[in-house]
Amino acid sequence: MYPVMIKQAEADGENGAIMSFTNANAVEEVHAGLFKNAFDNLSGLKEEDIWVCPVCGDTFVGSAPANCPVCATPREKFMLIK
């Protein structure tokens, strides 16, 4: 749904909406990959740290990057989910 919303925001010249929908789309792609990986490996799941960006919701398994690749929030602000 986000690509359609991005195109409409572009047509309307809504730069804030373009940024918001673009970031949400990028993060949802990450979430979809995490869910697929978990579903494909149900019997082999292991406990790992999950780091979540508090600004855009981007999610990382194991360790967090120095800065969020979606919104540039520094690692120090990420939330650890155990």
Secondary structure, 3 states (H helix, E strand, C coil): CHHHHHHHHHHHCCHHHHHHHHHHHHHHHHHHHHHHHHHHCHHHCCCCCEEECCCCCCEEECCCCCECCCCCCEHHHCEEEC
